[in-house]
């Protein structure tokens, strides 16, 4: 089981006030680029966890793969000059050892590493006997178990200070995003472990500066604990992910436009009305569950009848007609096609399972 962090522990190890800001370039390219970027950020932000990639896991060889260990010295200089905490990504035990030697304040495990339990375990083994905050990015593809498994491996190494980074997922259709935010999966993780800090990697979800404010505000609305935004003094000259980075001036403009949200309100009328509406939702939810139980009993009976008459379980033409009818009725009631398709497919899958079980 993933261990939950208390609020006190969370404050103790991050120190900074929420929201936690992870700002800095995708890659550390030179000392001058790192220091100038940090200087630009420091002009508007005093509490920042300065991020920069030192080792870059690139899809194809021949592209910029990071400057390596020497970049850690540049991060240390940022810390000494501006007082920022510093962090970078680790993909191997060797990376971690170099970061510990350089006294990094935080490290994170990237999406490409999270998908490989062997790589995560190698890092976990190297973490035994030390204490450093470790963030785990979601895997490239939407697999909650894989994400949780990586967190559990790090915790089993004795690391108490574990956080997560939501950076979106690569789907067949990502819409306007570089990585589909697939907020539902992030919400499921937060619902299960609400005290583990979650940072939103706004840049990797957006893929373009035009979407940064929208995605960042969504993360705040969902009560995430901080934002990771790639910031480069000259984004157009960046050696990696130039299309999604912003300069410090634009970063400040974006953050200034964000609207913070409160967890609770002192407005008595609001609280009374909210409670009334929630009670109504609870009643409707109970009715929905009762109706679903009735539907599954009917599906089970159909399965028994099919068995007795030697009829196949899956009736594709019937399913197509049912889906078409339900989509038409549902959209006329104001429900979205995406929501309806997801719900109806889940109900149909469970109905098939019920009918299949009846054959045994």
GIRA-V430820 format. One record per residue. N is the residue number from 1. OMEGA is omega in degrees with one decimal (NA if undefined). NEAR is the number of other C-alpha atoms within 10 Angstrom. Layout:
# GIRA-V430820
N:OMEGA:NEAR  N:OMEGA:NEAR
This chain:
# GIRA-V430820
1:176.3:9  2:178.9:17  3:179.2:15  4:176.2:17  5:174.1:17  6:178.5:14  7:-179.6:11  8:179.5:8  9:-177.7:14  10:179.7:19  11:-176.5:12  12:-172.5:11  13:176.1:15  14:175.2:17  15:-177.9:12  16:176.6:17  17:174.6:12  18:-6.8:13  19:178.7:16  20:-176.8:21  21:174.1:22  22:-176.7:24  23:177.9:25  24:-174.4:30  25:173.7:29  26:-179.3:26  27:167.8:27  28:-174.0:30  29:177.7:21  30:178.1:13  31:-177.6:16  32:-179.9:12  33:-179.6:18  34:-176.4:25  35:179.6:19  36:176.6:17  37:178.8:22  38:178.9:28  39:179.1:17  40:178.0:19  41:-177.9:25  42:179.2:16  43:-176.9:11  44:-176.6:13  45:-179.9:15  46:178.8:12  47:-176.4:20  48:168.6:22  49:-172.6:23  50:-176.9:29  51:173.2:30  52:178.3:28  53:178.7:23  54:174.7:25  55:-175.2:20  56:178.2:21  57:-176.6:19  58:-178.7:13  59:-177.8:9  60:179.0:8  61:177.8:8  62:174.7:7  63:-176.6:12  64:-176.6:15  65:175.7:18  66:-177.2:21  67:179.6:16  68:-169.5:15  69:-176.9:14  70:178.5:13  71:178.3:22  72:177.8:24  73:178.1:12  74:177.6:20  75:177.6:28  76:178.3:19  77:175.0:17  78:180.0:22  79:-178.3:18  80:-174.9:11  81:-172.0:12  82:177.8:17  83:178.5:16  84:164.4:23  85:-175.5:22  86:-177.0:24  87:174.2:27  88:-179.6:27  89:175.0:25  90:179.7:25  91:-179.4:21  92:176.7:17  93:178.9:18  94:176.2:12  95:-178.3:19  96:-179.6:22  97:178.1:15  98:179.6:15  99:178.2:21  100:178.4:16  101:-179.7:9  102:177.3:14  103:171.3:15  104:179.5:20  105:-176.8:21  106:169.0:24  107:173.3:21  108:176.9:21  109:-173.8:26  110:-175.8:23  111:-179.5:22  112:178.6:17  113:-178.1:23  114:-177.8:24  115:-175.4:20  116:-179.3:13  117:179.1:15  118:179.4:12  119:179.0:18  120:-179.5:25  121:177.5:20  122:178.2:16  123:179.5:24  124:179.2:23  125:-179.8:16  126:-179.4:18  127:-176.5:22  128:178.8:14  129:177.7:9  130:177.0:10  131:175.5:14  132:176.8:17  133:-179.3:18  134:173.9:24  135:-179.5:23  136:175.9:26  137:176.1:28  138:177.3:29  139:-177.2:27  140:-177.7:19  141:-173.5:17  142:179.7:18  143:-176.1:13  144:-179.4:14  145:179.5:11  146:178.0:17  147:-179.8:22  148:179.6:18  149:178.2:17  150:177.9:26  151:-177.9:27  152:178.5:18  153:179.6:19  154:-179.9:26  155:179.3:20  156:175.8:17  157:178.7:18  158:179.1:15  159:-178.7:20  160:-173.7:19  161:-176.3:24  162:175.4:25  163:179.5:21  164:177.5:24  165:177.0:26  166:-176.4:26  167:179.4:27  168:-172.0:30  169:177.3:24  170:177.7:18  171:178.1:15  172:178.0:8  173:-179.7:10  174:179.8:15  175:-178.5:10  176:-172.8:12  177:170.3:19  178:174.9:20  179:-179.7:23  180:-176.8:21  181:177.5:26  182:-173.7:17  183:-176.6:14  184:-177.3:9  185:176.9:17  186:178.7:22  187:178.7:15  188:178.4:12  189:-179.8:17  190:179.7:18  191:-178.5:10  192:-178.0:11  193:-172.3:14  194:-176.3:15  195:174.0:16  196:-178.2:22  197:177.8:23  198:176.5:25  199:176.1:26  200:175.2:29  201:-173.2:24  202:-175.3:31  203:-176.8:29  204:174.3:24  205:-174.5:26  206:-176.8:25  207:-180.0:19  208:179.5:19  209:-177.1:19  210:-177.0:11  211:-173.4:16  212:-177.6:24  213:-179.9:19  214:-177.8:14  215:179.7:20  216:179.5:26  217:176.9:21  218:179.2:16  219:178.2:22  220:179.3:20  221:179.5:15  222:174.9:14  223:171.7:18  224:-169.1:24  225:-179.2:20  226:-176.1:22  227:171.5:26  228:-179.0:23  229:-178.3:27  230:-173.1:28  231:-174.8:32  232:-178.0:30  233:175.8:24  234:-175.6:16  235:-176.7:20  236:179.8:15  237:-175.8:11  238:-178.6:20  239:175.9:15  240:176.8:22  241:-178.6:18  242:-174.4:19  243:-176.2:14  244:-179.6:26  245:177.6:28  246:175.5:25  247:-176.4:19  248:-179.7:27  249:179.3:14  250:175.5:13  251:-179.1:22  252:179.6:16  253:-179.3:12  254:-178.1:18  255:-179.9:16  256:-178.8:10  257:-176.6:10  258:-178.9:15  259:178.6:10  260:179.6:11  261:178.6:12  262:175.1:8  263:-177.2:7  264:177.7:7  265:177.0:10  266:179.8:7  267:-175.0:8  268:-179.0:9  269:177.8:10  270:-177.4:11  271:178.9:13  272:-179.6:11  273:179.0:11  274:-179.9:12  275:178.4:12  276:-180.0:11  277:179.1:12  278:176.8:12  279:177.9:12  280:177.7:12  281:178.8:12  282:179.6:11  283:179.0:11  284:178.5:12  285:178.6:12  286:179.1:12  287:178.7:12  288:-179.5:12  289:178.8:11  290:179.7:11  291:178.2:12  292:178.3:13  293:177.4:12  294:-179.9:12  295:-178.7:14  296:175.1:19  297:176.6:15  298:178.2:15  299:179.1:21  300:180.0:21  301:176.4:15  302:178.6:17  303:178.3:24  304:179.8:20  305:178.5:15  306:179.3:17  307:-177.8:17  308:-177.4:10  309:175.4:9  310:-178.8:9  311:-179.3:11  312:-179.8:10  313:-176.7:17  314:175.8:13  315:-168.2:10  316:179.8:9  317:176.6:9  318:-179.9:10  319:178.9:13  320:178.5:11  321:179.3:11  322:-179.8:14  323:-179.2:17  324:179.8:13  325:-177.5:11  326:177.3:15  327:179.4:20  328:-179.7:14  329:-177.3:12  330:179.6:16  331:177.4:14  332:177.8:10  333:176.3:9  334:178.9:8  335:-176.9:13  336:179.1:12  337:-179.5:13  338:179.6:10  339:-178.1:12  340:-179.0:17  341:179.0:16  342:-178.6:10  343:-176.7:12  344:177.7:15  345:177.8:13  346:179.7:12  347:179.8:15  348:178.4:17  349:179.6:12  350:177.4:14  351:177.4:22  352:179.0:19  353:179.9:16  354:-179.6:20  355:179.7:25  356:178.1:19  357:-178.0:12  358:179.0:17  359:-175.2:14  360:NA:7
